[in-house]
């Protein structure tokens, strides 16, 4: 599973989660730091990535367009990068279920 982290999440998550999400990327590191949501969406789709964001815009795009890409929407207020890492680690089974379910388009993490 390859994640694409949106700009509202730290690039350091790539290394922190490399053991369970190898080959993941961050929008800033692939030249999409100032890109529109649509450009990020298309990149995730073309590169078979799961889009991870704290922004509701990608959840809304998944409702309108379906998958791919699939979306993980983290609905948490201010929290540290370490907390985001732990959240994603704790939800690994749910993320795998998202990927394995052809009907599912998004996962909301509260």
BAPANU-293916 format. One record per residue: residue in three letters; x, y, z of N, C-alpha, C, O in turn. Coordinates in pm, 1 decimal, padded with zeros to 6 digits. Layout:
<sites>
kelum ALA, n_X X, n_Y Y, n_Z Z, ca_X X, ca_Y Y, ca_Z Z, c_X X, c_Y Y, c_Z Z, o_X X, o_Y Y, o_Z Z
...
</sites>
This chain:
<sites>
kelum UNK, n_X 00084.1, n_Y -00118.1, n_Z 00000.0, ca_X 00000.0, ca_Y 00000.0, ca_Z 00000.0, c_X 00088.0, c_Y 00123.7, c_Z 00000.0, o_X 00183.7, o_Y 00135.4, o_Z 00076.6
kelum UNK, n_X 00052.8, n_Y 00213.7, n_Z -00087.0, ca_X 00128.5, ca_Y 00338.4, ca_Z -00097.9, c_X 00035.5, c_Y 00454.8, c_Z -00064.7, o_X -00071.0, o_Y 00470.4, o_Z -00124.3
kelum UNK, n_X 00078.2, n_Y 00535.6, n_Z 00031.4, ca_X 00000.8, ca_Y 00652.3, ca_Z 00070.9, c_X 00058.2, c_Y 00776.4, c_Z 00005.2, o_X 00178.2, o_Y 00784.8, o_Z -00020.9
kelum UNK, n_X -00028.8, n_Y 00872.4, n_Z -00020.9, ca_X 00011.9, ca_Y 01006.3, ca_Z -00063.4, c_X -00039.6, c_Y 01101.7, c_Z 00042.8, o_X -00160.3, o_Y 01121.3, o_Z 00056.8
kelum UNK, n_X 00053.3, n_Y 01161.4, n_Z 00118.2, ca_X 00016.4, ca_Y 01252.8, ca_Z 00225.2, c_X -00006.3, c_Y 01392.5, c_Z 00169.5, o_X 00076.0, o_Y 01445.2, o_Z 00094.8
kelum UNK, n_X -00118.1, n_Y 01450.9, n_Z 00206.5, ca_X -00153.1, ca_Y 01586.4, ca_Z 00165.8, c_X -00063.1, c_Y 01686.5, c_Z 00237.6, o_X 00007.3, o_Y 01651.2, o_Z 00332.2
kelum UNK, n_X -00066.0, n_Y 01810.7, n_Z 00192.3, ca_X 00021.4, ca_Y 01914.1, ca_Z 00246.1, c_X -00006.8, c_Y 01947.3, c_Z 00392.4, o_X 00078.7, o_Y 02006.4, o_Z 00458.4
kelum UNK, n_X -00122.3, n_Y 01911.8, n_Z 00444.3, ca_X -00152.6, ca_Y 01941.5, ca_Z 00584.5, c_X -00096.0, c_Y 01836.1, c_Z 00680.1, o_X -00117.8, o_Y 01843.7, o_Z 00801.0
kelum UNK, n_X -00024.5, n_Y 01739.3, n_Z 00626.6, ca_X 00043.2, ca_Y 01637.4, ca_Z 00706.5, c_X 00193.5, c_Y 01646.9, c_Z 00682.4, o_X 00237.5, o_Y 01686.3, o_Z 00574.4
kelum UNK, n_X 00270.4, n_Y 01610.9, n_Z 00782.1, ca_X 00416.7, ca_Y 01627.8, ca_Z 00776.6, c_X 00482.9, c_Y 01528.0, c_Z 00681.4, o_X 00446.6, o_Y 01410.4, o_Z 00678.6
kelum UNK, n_X 00579.6, n_Y 01575.8, n_Z 00603.9, ca_X 00656.0, ca_Y 01485.3, ca_Z 00517.2, c_X 00729.6, c_Y 01375.7, c_Z 00594.6, o_X 00758.8, o_Y 01269.7, o_Z 00539.3
kelum UNK, n_X 00759.3, n_Y 01400.8, n_Z 00720.7, ca_X 00831.9, ca_Y 01301.4, ca_Z 00800.9, c_X 00751.0, c_Y 01173.2, c_Z 00822.0, o_X 00806.7, o_Y 01072.1, o_Z 00864.7
kelum UNK, n_X 00621.9, n_Y 01175.8, n_Z 00793.2, ca_X 00540.5, ca_Y 01054.9, ca_Z 00804.9, c_X 00585.7, c_Y 00946.8, c_Z 00705.8, o_X 00565.6, o_Y 00827.8, o_Z 00730.1
kelum UNK, n_X 00645.7, n_Y 00987.8, n_Z 00596.3, ca_X 00694.1, ca_Y 00890.8, ca_Z 00497.0, c_X 00792.2, c_Y 00794.3, c_Z 00562.4, o_X 00777.0, o_Y 00672.6, o_Z 00551.7
kelum UNK, n_X 00890.8, n_Y 00848.1, n_Z 00628.8, ca_X 00992.3, ca_Y 00764.9, ca_Z 00693.9, c_X 00935.1, c_Y 00695.1, c_Z 00817.6, o_X 00964.5, o_Y 00578.1, o_Z 00842.2
kelum UNK, n_X 00854.5, n_Y 00766.2, n_Z 00894.3, ca_X 00798.8, ca_Y 00709.6, ca_Z 01017.9, c_X 00712.0, c_Y 00587.2, c_Z 00991.9, o_X 00702.6, o_Y 00498.5, o_Z 01076.8
kelum UNK, n_X 00648.4, n_Y 00581.8, n_Z 00875.1, ca_X 00556.5, ca_Y 00472.3, ca_Z 00843.9, c_X 00606.8, c_Y 00380.2, c_Z 00733.2, o_X 00531.4, o_Y 00298.3, o_Z 00680.6
kelum UNK, n_X 00734.7, n_Y 00394.2, n_Z 00698.3, ca_X 00790.5, ca_Y 00317.4, ca_Z 00587.2, c_X 00781.6, c_Y 00166.3, c_Z 00607.4, o_X 00777.2, o_Y 00091.0, o_Z 00510.1
kelum UNK, n_X 00778.9, n_Y 00121.8, n_Z 00732.2, ca_X 00772.3, ca_Y -00022.1, ca_Z 00757.2, c_X 00636.4, c_Y -00081.9, c_Z 00721.0, o_X 00628.6, o_Y -00200.1, o_Z 00687.4
kelum UNK, n_X 00530.8, n_Y -00003.6, n_Z 00727.1, ca_X 00398.4, ca_Y -00056.9, ca_Z 00693.5, c_X 00338.7, c_Y 00004.0, c_Z 00566.4, o_X 00247.9, o_Y -00053.5, o_Z 00506.3
kelum UNK, n_X 00388.9, n_Y 00118.5, n_Z 00526.4, ca_X 00342.9, ca_Y 00183.7, ca_Z 00403.9, c_X 00463.4, c_Y 00221.3, c_Z 00317.4, o_X 00491.7, o_Y 00339.6, o_Z 00298.5
kelum UNK, n_X 00533.8, n_Y 00121.7, n_Z 00265.3, ca_X 00652.9, ca_Y 00152.1, ca_Z 00185.0, c_X 00614.6, c_Y 00225.5, c_Z 00055.9, o_X 00503.4, o_Y 00211.5, o_Z 00004.9
kelum UNK, n_X 00706.5, n_Y 00301.3, n_Z 00006.6, ca_X 00691.6, ca_Y 00375.5, ca_Z -00119.1, c_X 00594.0, c_Y 00492.3, c_Z -00109.6, o_X 00557.0, o_Y 00550.1, o_Z -00211.7
kelum UNK, n_X 00552.1, n_Y 00527.5, n_Z 00011.3, ca_X 00460.5, ca_Y 00640.6, ca_Z 00026.2, c_X 00530.7, c_Y 00770.6, c_Z -00008.8, o_X 00653.5, o_Y 00779.3, o_Z -00009.8
kelum UNK, n_X 00448.6, n_Y 00872.1, n_Z -00037.8, ca_X 00500.6, ca_Y 01000.9, ca_Z -00083.7, c_X 00427.4, c_Y 01114.2, c_Z -00012.6, o_X 00323.5, o_Y 01094.6, o_Z 00050.5
kelum UNK, n_X 00484.1, n_Y 01231.0, n_Z -00024.9, ca_X 00421.8, ca_Y 01353.5, ca_Z 00025.9, c_X 00409.0, c_Y 01449.4, c_Z -00091.2, o_X 00498.3, o_Y 01456.9, o_Z -00175.6
kelum UNK, n_X 00298.8, n_Y 01522.6, n_Z -00096.8, ca_X 00275.8, ca_Y 01611.2, ca_Z -00211.7, c_X 00391.0, c_Y 01708.5, c_Z -00233.8, o_X 00425.8, o_Y 01737.4, o_Z -00348.4
kelum UNK, n_X 00450.3, n_Y 01759.0, n_Z -00127.4, ca_X 00560.2, ca_Y 01855.5, ca_Z -00142.1, c_X 00683.5, c_Y 01792.7, c_Z -00206.8, o_X 00760.2, o_Y 01860.9, o_Z -00274.8
kelum UNK, n_X 00701.6, n_Y 01664.3, n_Z -00185.4, ca_X 00820.5, ca_Y 01596.1, ca_Z -00238.9, c_X 00802.4, c_Y 01545.6, c_Z -00381.2, o_X 00897.8, o_Y 01498.5, o_Z -00443.1
kelum UNK, n_X 00681.2, n_Y 01555.1, n_Z -00433.3, ca_X 00657.4, ca_Y 01514.8, ca_Z -00572.3, c_X 00618.1, c_Y 01634.7, c_Z -00657.6, o_X 00563.8, o_Y 01619.3, o_Z -00767.0
kelum UNK, n_X 00646.4, n_Y 01754.8, n_Z -00606.1, ca_X 00622.3, ca_Y 01876.4, ca_Z -00683.4, c_X 00478.7, c_Y 01925.4, c_Z -00681.8, o_X 00439.3, o_Y 02002.4, o_Z -00769.4
kelum UNK, n_X 00399.1, n_Y 01882.5, n_Z -00584.0, ca_X 00258.8, ca_Y 01922.4, ca_Z -00578.8, c_X 00226.0, c_Y 02006.4, c_Z -00455.5, o_X 00110.4, o_Y 02013.5, o_Z -00414.1
kelum UNK, n_X 00326.6, n_Y 02069.4, n_Z -00397.6, ca_X 00305.6, ca_Y 02147.1, ca_Z -00275.6, c_X 00203.2, c_Y 02258.0, c_Z -00290.1, o_X 00129.4, o_Y 02286.0, o_Z -00195.6
kelum UNK, n_X 00197.0, n_Y 02321.3, n_Z -00405.6, ca_X 00102.8, ca_Y 02431.4, ca_Z -00427.4, c_X -00005.5, c_Y 02392.4, c_Z -00528.6, o_X -00073.0, o_Y 02478.2, o_Z -00585.4
kelum UNK, n_X -00020.3, n_Y 02263.3, n_Z -00549.4, ca_X -00113.7, ca_Y 02215.3, ca_Z -00651.6, c_X -00258.2, c_Y 02223.6, c_Z -00603.4, o_X -00285.6, o_Y 02228.5, o_Z -00483.5
kelum UNK, n_X -00348.1, n_Y 02225.0, n_Z -00698.3, ca_X -00491.2, ca_Y 02223.1, ca_Z -00665.7, c_X -00530.2, c_Y 02083.8, c_Z -00615.6, o_X -00458.1, o_Y 01986.2, o_Z -00636.4
kelum UNK, n_X -00644.2, n_Y 02077.1, n_Z -00549.9, ca_X -00694.0, ca_Y 01947.5, ca_Z -00503.3, c_X -00711.7, c_Y 01851.8, c_Z -00620.4, o_X -00681.1, o_Y 01733.1, o_Z -00609.1
kelum UNK, n_X -00760.1, n_Y 01902.1, n_Z -00730.7, ca_X -00781.3, ca_Y 01818.2, ca_Z -00849.1, c_X -00648.8, c_Y 01760.0, c_Z -00900.2, o_X -00643.1, o_Y 01643.3, o_Z -00939.1
kelum UNK, n_X -00542.8, n_Y 01841.0, n_Z -00900.1, ca_X -00411.3, ca_Y 01791.2, ca_Z -00944.4, c_X -00358.5, c_Y 01683.6, c_Z -00850.3, o_X -00302.5, o_Y 01583.7, o_Z -00895.5
kelum UNK, n_X -00375.9, n_Y 01703.0, n_Z -00721.4, ca_X -00333.2, ca_Y 01603.0, ca_Z -00622.7, c_X -00414.8, c_Y 01475.5, c_Z -00641.1, o_X -00360.1, o_Y 01365.2, o_Z -00637.7
kelum UNK, n_X -00544.7, n_Y 01490.5, n_Z -00660.3, ca_X -00633.7, ca_Y 01377.1, ca_Z -00683.1, c_X -00587.7, c_Y 01294.8, c_Z -00803.9, o_X -00577.0, o_Y 01172.4, o_Z -00796.7
kelum UNK, n_X -00560.9, n_Y 01363.7, n_Z -00913.9, ca_X -00518.1, ca_Y 01295.2, ca_Z -01036.2, c_X -00384.8, c_Y 01225.1, c_Z -01017.0, o_X -00366.3, o_Y 01113.3, o_Z -01065.0
kelum UNK, n_X -00291.5, n_Y 01289.1, n_Z -00947.5, ca_X -00162.1, ca_Y 01226.5, ca_Z -00920.8, c_X -00182.5, c_Y 01097.8, c_Z -00840.7, o_X -00125.3, o_Y 00994.2, o_Z -00874.6
kelum UNK, n_X -00263.4, n_Y 01103.8, n_Z -00735.1, ca_X -00289.0, ca_Y 00984.9, ca_Z -00653.5, c_X -00352.1, c_Y 00874.5, c_Z -00738.1, o_X -00315.4, o_Y 00757.6, o_Z -00725.7
kelum UNK, n_X -00445.8, n_Y 00911.2, n_Z -00822.9, ca_X -00511.2, ca_Y 00812.3, ca_Z -00909.5, c_X -00410.8, c_Y 00747.7, c_Z -01004.2, o_X -00406.2, o_Y 00625.3, o_Z -01015.9
kelum UNK, n_X -00331.5, n_Y 00828.6, n_Z -01071.1, ca_X -00234.9, ca_Y 00778.6, ca_Z -01169.2, c_X -00124.1, c_Y 00695.0, c_Z -01106.2, o_X -00068.7, o_Y 00606.5, o_Z -01171.4
kelum UNK, n_X -00091.5, n_Y 00722.1, n_Z -00980.0, ca_X 00018.2, ca_Y 00651.3, ca_Z -00913.1, c_X -00031.1, c_Y 00545.5, c_Z -00814.0, o_X 00046.4, o_Y 00494.4, o_Z -00733.1
kelum UNK, n_X -00160.3, n_Y 00513.2, n_Z -00821.0, ca_X -00218.4, ca_Y 00405.2, ca_Z -00739.6, c_X -00190.6, c_Y 00426.2, c_Z -00590.9, o_X -00151.6, o_Y 00333.9, o_Z -00519.4
kelum UNK, n_X -00211.4, n_Y 00548.9, n_Z -00547.0, ca_X -00187.1, ca_Y 00585.3, ca_Z -00407.3, c_X -00319.3, c_Y 00605.0, c_Z -00333.9, o_X -00422.0, o_Y 00636.8, o_Z -00394.0
kelum UNK, n_X -00313.9, n_Y 00585.4, n_Z -00203.6, ca_X -00425.8, ca_Y 00618.8, ca_Z -00117.1, c_X -00398.9, c_Y 00759.4, c_Z -00065.4, o_X -00294.6, o_Y 00785.3, o_Z -00005.3
kelum UNK, n_X -00491.2, n_Y 00848.2, n_Z -00088.3, ca_X -00474.3, ca_Y 00988.0, ca_Z -00049.1, c_X -00509.3, c_Y 01004.0, c_Z 00098.8, o_X -00619.0, o_Y 00967.4, o_Z 00141.2
kelum UNK, n_X -00416.5, n_Y 01058.4, n_Z 00176.9, ca_X -00438.0, ca_Y 01077.1, ca_Z 00320.5, c_X -00435.8, c_Y 01225.9, c_Z 00350.0, o_X -00340.7, o_Y 01295.7, o_Z 00314.7
kelum UNK, n_X -00542.2, n_Y 01274.8, n_Z 00415.5, ca_X -00554.5, ca_Y 01418.4, ca_Z 00439.4, c_X -00635.3, c_Y 01445.2, c_Z 00565.5, o_X -00711.1, o_Y 01360.2, o_Z 00612.4
kelum UNK, n_X -00617.4, n_Y 01564.5, n_Z 00618.6, ca_X -00703.8, ca_Y 01613.6, ca_Z 00725.9, c_X -00808.2, c_Y 01709.4, c_Z 00668.6, o_X -00887.5, o_Y 01767.2, o_Z 00742.8
kelum UNK, n_X -00807.7, n_Y 01725.7, n_Z 00538.1, ca_X -00894.0, ca_Y 01819.2, ca_Z 00466.9, c_X -01017.8, c_Y 01746.0, c_Z 00413.2, o_X -01005.2, o_Y 01639.1, o_Z 00353.5
kelum UNK, n_X -01134.4, n_Y 01801.8, n_Z 00433.8, ca_X -01259.0, ca_Y 01738.4, ca_Z 00387.6, c_X -01274.1, c_Y 01740.2, c_Z 00235.2, o_X -01356.4, o_Y 01666.2, o_Z 00181.2
kelum UNK, n_X -01197.0, n_Y 01822.5, n_Z 00165.6, ca_X -01212.2, ca_Y 01834.8, ca_Z 00020.1, c_X -01194.5, c_Y 01701.4, c_Z -00052.4, o_X -01267.7, o_Y 01671.8, o_Z -00146.8
kelum UNK, n_X -01098.1, n_Y 01621.4, n_Z -00008.8, ca_X -01074.3, ca_Y 01494.4, ca_Z -00077.2, c_X -01183.9, c_Y 01393.1, c_Z -00046.4, o_X -01217.4, o_Y 01310.2, o_Z -00131.0
kelum UNK, n_X -01239.0, n_Y 01399.1, n_Z 00072.1, ca_X -01354.5, ca_Y 01315.4, ca_Z 00104.7, c_X -01469.8, c_Y 01351.8, c_Z 00011.4, o_X -01537.1, o_Y 01263.9, o_Z -00042.5
kelum UNK, n_X -01491.9, n_Y 01480.7, n_Z -00007.1, ca_X -01598.7, ca_Y 01526.5, ca_Z -00095.6, c_X -01574.1, c_Y 01481.5, c_Z -00239.2, o_X -01667.4, o_Y 01440.0, o_Z -00308.0
kelum UNK, n_X -01449.1, n_Y 01489.5, n_Z -00284.8, ca_X -01417.3, ca_Y 01442.6, ca_Z -00420.4, c_X -01444.1, c_Y 01292.7, c_Z -00433.2, o_X -01489.5, o_Y 01246.4, o_Z -00537.9
kelum UNK, n_X -01416.1, n_Y 01217.0, n_Z -00327.0, ca_X -01441.3, ca_Y 01073.3, ca_Z -00334.3, c_X -01591.2, c_Y 01044.3, c_Z -00342.1, o_X -01632.7, o_Y 00948.1, o_Z -00406.8
kelum UNK, n_X -01672.2, n_Y 01127.2, n_Z -00276.3, ca_X -01816.9, ca_Y 01110.0, ca_Z -00285.8, c_X -01867.0, c_Y 01141.9, c_Z -00426.2, o_X -01958.7, o_Y 01076.6, o_Z -00475.9
kelum UNK, n_X -01807.8, n_Y 01241.2, n_Z -00489.4, ca_X -01848.5, ca_Y 01281.3, ca_Z -00624.2, c_X -01795.3, c_Y 01188.3, c_Z -00732.6, o_X -01866.4, o_Y 01154.5, o_Z -00827.2
kelum UNK, n_X -01669.3, n_Y 01147.2, n_Z -00717.6, ca_X -01601.3, ca_Y 01075.3, ca_Z -00824.9, c_X -01582.2, c_Y 00927.0, c_Z -00800.8, o_X -01552.7, o_Y 00852.7, o_Z -00894.4
kelum UNK, n_X -01598.5, n_Y 00882.6, n_Z -00677.6, ca_X -01566.4, ca_Y 00743.6, ca_Z -00647.4, c_X -01415.7, c_Y 00722.7, c_Z -00647.4, o_X -01338.0, o_Y 00818.1, o_Z -00645.3
kelum UNK, n_X -01377.0, n_Y 00598.3, n_Z -00649.9, ca_X -01234.7, ca_Y 00564.1, ca_Z -00649.4, c_X -01197.6, c_Y 00508.2, c_Z -00785.9, o_X -01286.0, o_Y 00461.6, o_Z -00857.7
kelum UNK, n_X -01073.3, n_Y 00510.9, n_Z -00824.0, ca_X -00958.0, ca_Y 00559.6, ca_Z -00748.5, c_X -00941.6, c_Y 00710.1, c_Z -00757.9, o_X -00999.4, o_Y 00773.3, o_Z -00846.4
kelum UNK, n_X -00864.9, n_Y 00767.3, n_Z -00669.6, ca_X -00798.1, ca_Y 00704.7, ca_Z -00556.1, c_X -00894.0, c_Y 00687.9, c_Z -00439.1, o_X -00999.4, o_Y 00751.1, o_Z -00431.9
kelum UNK, n_X -00854.2, n_Y 00602.1, n_Z -00349.8, ca_X -00926.2, ca_Y 00589.8, ca_Z -00224.3, c_X -00869.6, c_Y 00694.7, c_Z -00128.7, o_X -00755.7, o_Y 00738.9, o_Z -00143.5
kelum UNK, n_X -00950.2, n_Y 00733.3, n_Z -00031.4, ca_X -00914.2, ca_Y 00845.8, ca_Z 00055.8, c_X -00923.2, c_Y 00803.3, c_Z 00202.0, o_X -01018.1, o_Y 00736.5, o_Z 00242.9
kelum UNK, n_X -00823.6, n_Y 00842.9, n_Z 00279.3, ca_X -00827.8, ca_Y 00832.2, ca_Z 00424.3, c_X -00836.6, c_Y 00974.9, c_Z 00476.5, o_X -00744.7, o_Y 01054.9, o_Z 00459.2
kelum UNK, n_X -00947.4, n_Y 01004.6, n_Z 00539.8, ca_X -00971.8, ca_Y 01139.4, ca_Z 00594.5, c_X -00954.8, c_Y 01133.0, c_Z 00745.9, o_X -01032.8, o_Y 01067.6, o_Z 00815.1
kelum UNK, n_X -00853.7, n_Y 01200.5, n_Z 00796.2, ca_X -00826.8, ca_Y 01204.0, ca_Z 00939.4, c_X -00897.5, c_Y 01325.5, c_Z 00997.1, o_X -00857.2, o_Y 01439.3, o_Z 00973.2
kelum UNK, n_X -01002.2, n_Y 01300.5, n_Z 01072.5, ca_X -01084.1, ca_Y 01408.4, ca_Z 01129.3, c_X -01044.0, c_Y 01432.2, c_Z 01274.7, o_X -01119.9, o_Y 01405.1, o_Z 01367.7
kelum UNK, n_X -00925.9, n_Y 01482.2, n_Z 01290.4, ca_X -00874.8, ca_Y 01516.1, ca_Z 01423.2, c_X -00832.9, c_Y 01661.5, c_Z 01419.5, o_X -00788.4, o_Y 01711.8, o_Z 01316.3
kelum UNK, n_X -00847.2, n_Y 01728.3, n_Z 01531.2, ca_X -00801.1, ca_Y 01866.1, ca_Z 01542.0, c_X -00649.0, c_Y 01869.3, c_Z 01543.0, o_X -00583.2, o_Y 01780.5, o_Z 01488.9
kelum UNK, n_X -00596.1, n_Y 01969.9, n_Z 01603.6, ca_X -00450.9, ca_Y 01980.9, ca_Z 01613.2, c_X -00394.4, c_Y 01861.8, c_Z 01688.0, o_X -00436.4, o_Y 01831.0, o_Z 01799.5
kelum UNK, n_X -00299.6, n_Y 01796.0, n_Z 01625.9, ca_X -00229.8, ca_Y 01686.6, ca_Z 01691.8, c_X -00090.8, c_Y 01675.7, c_Z 01630.7, o_X -00065.8, o_Y 01723.8, o_Z 01520.1
kelum UNK, n_X -00003.4, n_Y 01613.3, n_Z 01702.7, ca_X 00135.7, ca_Y 01603.8, ca_Z 01660.1, c_X 00151.0, c_Y 01502.5, c_Z 01546.5, o_X 00062.8, o_Y 01420.5, o_Z 01520.9
kelum UNK, n_X 00264.2, n_Y 01511.2, n_Z 01480.6, ca_X 00296.5, ca_Y 01414.8, ca_Z 01375.5, c_X 00304.8, c_Y 01274.6, c_Z 01434.9, o_X 00262.6, o_Y 01177.7, o_Z 01371.7
kelum UNK, n_X 00358.3, n_Y 01263.5, n_Z 01554.6, ca_X 00366.0, ca_Y 01133.2, ca_Z 01621.7, c_X 00225.6, c_Y 01077.5, c_Z 01646.1, o_X 00203.6, o_Y 00957.4, o_Z 01630.1
kelum UNK, n_X 00131.4, n_Y 01162.1, n_Z 01684.1, ca_X -00006.0, ca_Y 01116.1, ca_Z 01704.4, c_X -00068.5, c_Y 01068.3, c_Z 01573.3, o_X -00140.1, o_Y 00968.2, o_Z 01571.2
kelum UNK, n_X -00041.5, n_Y 01139.5, n_Z 01464.7, ca_X -00091.1, ca_Y 01096.8, ca_Z 01333.2, c_X -00030.6, c_Y 00961.3, c_Z 01297.2, o_X -00100.1, o_Y 00872.5, o_Z 01248.0
kelum UNK, n_X 00099.0, n_Y 00946.6, n_Z 01322.0, ca_X 00163.9, ca_Y 00818.2, ca_Z 01295.5, c_X 00094.8, c_Y 00706.2, c_Z 01372.8, o_X 00063.5, o_Y 00601.8, o_Z 01315.5
kelum UNK, n_X 00071.2, n_Y 00726.5, n_Z 01500.4, ca_X 00007.5, ca_Y 00624.1, ca_Z 01583.4, c_X -00135.6, c_Y 00595.0, c_Z 01538.6, o_X -00179.8, o_Y 00480.1, o_Z 01540.5
kelum UNK, n_X -00206.5, n_Y 00698.3, n_Z 01498.8, ca_X -00342.9, ca_Y 00680.0, ca_Z 01447.6, c_X -00340.4, c_Y 00588.6, c_Z 01325.3, o_X -00418.5, o_Y 00493.9, o_Z 01316.5
kelum UNK, n_X -00251.0, n_Y 00617.1, n_Z 01231.5, ca_X -00243.1, ca_Y 00536.7, ca_Z 01109.7, c_X -00197.3, c_Y 00394.1, c_Z 01139.8, o_X -00246.4, o_Y 00299.2, o_Z 01078.8
kelum UNK, n_X -00105.0, n_Y 00378.7, n_Z 01232.0, ca_X -00063.3, ca_Y 00243.8, ca_Z 01272.6, c_X -00180.5, c_Y 00167.0, c_Z 01334.7, o_X -00201.7, o_Y 00049.5, o_Z 01304.8
kelum UNK, n_X -00255.0, n_Y 00233.9, n_Z 01420.2, ca_X -00367.9, ca_Y 00168.8, ca_Z 01486.3, c_X -00481.3, c_Y 00135.5, c_Z 01390.2, o_X -00562.0, o_Y 00046.8, o_Z 01417.8
kelum UNK, n_X -00487.7, n_Y 00205.1, n_Z 01279.1, ca_X -00594.8, ca_Y 00182.9, ca_Z 01180.3, c_X -00547.6, c_Y 00102.3, c_Z 01059.8, o_X -00614.7, o_Y 00099.7, o_Z 00956.6
kelum UNK, n_X -00434.0, n_Y 00037.3, n_Z 01072.3, ca_X -00379.4, ca_Y -00038.9, ca_Z 00960.6, c_X -00479.5, c_Y -00141.2, c_Z 00906.7, o_X -00496.2, o_Y -00153.0, o_Z 00785.4
kelum UNK, n_X -00544.9, n_Y -00214.0, n_Z 00994.2, ca_X -00642.0, ca_Y -00314.3, ca_Z 00948.9, c_X -00757.6, c_Y -00248.2, c_Z 00873.1, o_X -00805.2, o_Y -00302.1, o_Z 00773.2
kelum UNK, n_X -00802.1, n_Y -00132.6, n_Z 00920.2, ca_X -00910.3, ca_Y -00061.1, ca_Z 00851.3, c_X -00865.0, c_Y -00010.5, c_Z 00714.6, o_X -00941.9, o_Y -00012.5, o_Z 00618.5
kelum UNK, n_X -00741.1, n_Y 00034.4, n_Z 00706.3, ca_X -00687.6, ca_Y 00082.7, ca_Z 00578.2, c_X -00674.6, c_Y -00034.6, c_Z 00480.8, o_X -00705.2, o_Y -00021.0, o_Z 00362.4
kelum UNK, n_X -00629.6, n_Y -00148.7, n_Z 00530.5, ca_X -00622.3, ca_Y -00268.1, ca_Z 00445.1, c_X -00761.2, c_Y -00308.7, c_Z 00396.4, o_X -00777.6, o_Y -00348.3, o_Z 00281.0
kelum UNK, n_X -00860.3, n_Y -00299.2, n_Z 00483.5, ca_X -00998.3, ca_Y -00330.3, ca_Z 00443.5, c_X -01047.0, c_Y -00234.8, c_Z 00335.5, o_X -01114.6, o_Y -00275.9, o_Z 00241.2
kelum UNK, n_X -01012.5, n_Y -00106.9, n_Z 00349.6, ca_X -01047.5, ca_Y -00007.2, ca_Z 00248.6, c_X -00990.7, c_Y -00047.4, c_Z 00113.0, o_X -01060.6, o_Y -00045.2, o_Z 00011.7
kelum UNK, n_X -00864.0, n_Y -00083.7, n_Z 00112.9, ca_X -00797.1, ca_Y -00121.7, ca_Z -00012.2, c_X -00859.1, c_Y -00247.8, c_Z -00070.9, o_X -00878.0, o_Y -00257.7, o_Z -00192.1
kelum UNK, n_X -00890.4, n_Y -00343.2, n_Z 00014.5, ca_X -00941.6, ca_Y -00471.2, ca_Z -00033.3, c_X -01087.9, c_Y -00473.2, c_Z -00072.2, o_X -01134.3, o_Y -00568.9, o_Z -00134.2
kelum UNK, n_X -01160.9, n_Y -00369.0, n_Z -00036.8, ca_X -01303.8, ca_Y -00364.6, ca_Z -00066.4, c_X -01327.6, c_Y -00280.9, c_Z -00192.2, o_X -01310.6, o_Y -00159.1, o_Z -00188.7
kelum UNK, n_X -01366.2, n_Y -00343.7, n_Z -00302.4, ca_X -01384.2, ca_Y -00268.4, ca_Z -00426.5, c_X -01498.5, c_Y -00166.4, c_Z -00419.9, o_X -01502.2, o_Y -00073.0, o_Z -00499.9
kelum UNK, n_X -01590.2, n_Y -00183.2, n_Z -00326.6, ca_X -01703.2, ca_Y -00090.5, ca_Z -00312.2, c_X -01666.5, c_Y 00033.3, c_Z -00230.4, o_X -01729.8, o_Y 00137.8, o_Z -00245.0
kelum UNK, n_X -01565.3, n_Y 00022.7, n_Z -00144.8, ca_X -01528.9, ca_Y 00133.4, ca_Z -00054.3, c_X -01446.3, c_Y 00237.4, c_Z -00127.7, o_X -01359.8, o_Y 00204.7, o_Z -00209.0
kelum UNK, n_X -01474.7, n_Y 00363.1, n_Z -00097.5, ca_X -01400.4, ca_Y 00472.8, ca_Z -00160.1, c_X -01323.5, c_Y 00556.6, c_Z -00060.0, o_X -01227.9, o_Y 00624.8, o_Z -00096.7
kelum UNK, n_X -01364.6, n_Y 00552.2, n_Z 00067.7, ca_X -01296.9, ca_Y 00634.5, ca_Z 00167.3, c_X -01308.8, c_Y 00572.3, c_Z 00305.6, o_X -01394.4, o_Y 00487.8, o_Z 00331.6
kelum UNK, n_X -01219.6, n_Y 00617.4, n_Z 00393.2, ca_X -01220.1, ca_Y 00578.9, ca_Z 00533.2, c_X -01211.0, c_Y 00708.3, c_Z 00615.0, o_X -01121.5, o_Y 00789.9, o_Z 00593.1
kelum UNK, n_X -01302.6, n_Y 00726.0, n_Z 00707.7, ca_X -01298.5, ca_Y 00840.2, ca_Z 00796.7, c_X -01243.5, c_Y 00793.5, c_Z 00930.2, o_X -01295.0, o_Y 00698.9, o_Z 00989.8
kelum UNK, n_X -01139.1, n_Y 00859.6, n_Z 00976.8, ca_X -01079.2, ca_Y 00828.2, ca_Z 01105.5, c_X -01109.6, c_Y 00943.4, c_Z 01199.9, o_X -01069.1, o_Y 01057.4, o_Z 01177.0
kelum UNK, n_X -01181.5, n_Y 00911.2, n_Z 01306.2, ca_X -01218.7, ca_Y 01014.2, ca_Z 01404.5, c_X -01118.6, c_Y 01020.3, c_Z 01517.6, o_X -01133.9, o_Y 01101.0, o_Z 01609.2
</sites>
